[in-house]
């Protein structure tokens, strides 16, 4: 008799409280994942991509200036990195 109650009580608690809550939270999270990005998230992503494009343009401009002024800056930077040094 004690053995049956030992398994029966935790099973009732699990099936009555934990399992329904678990299923509810599981399917709520699935529904959110299927929605995709919200309008605010999409707008924030677009702003971030615009910023990335701007920064890429700036880097290309700086590299072209360095190429024009210091022809071997890429080689100097690569050799300093191999030696473990840092050009500041």
CORWOZI-V750794 format. One record per backbone hydrogen bond with DSSP energy under -1.0 kcal/mol. CO is the residue of the C=O (numbers start at 1). NH is the residue of the N-H. If there is no record, write none. Layout:
# CORWOZI-V750794
{{CO:NH} {CO:NH}}
This chain:
# CORWOZI-V750794
{{1:5} {2:6} {3:7} {4:8} {5:9} {7:11} {8:12} {9:13} {10:14} {11:15} {12:16} {13:17} {13:18} {14:19} {17:21} {18:22} {19:23} {20:24} {21:25} {22:26} {23:27} {24:28} {25:29} {26:30} {27:31} {28:32} {29:33} {30:34} {31:35} {38:42} {39:43} {40:44} {41:45} {42:46} {43:47} {44:48} {45:49} {46:50} {47:51} {48:52} {49:53} {50:54} {51:55} {52:56} {53:57} {54:58} {55:59} {56:60} {57:61} {58:62} {59:63} {60:64} {61:65} {62:66} {63:67} {64:68} {65:69} {66:70} {70:73} {72:76} {73:77} {74:78} {75:79} {76:80} {77:81} {78:82} {79:83} {80:85}}
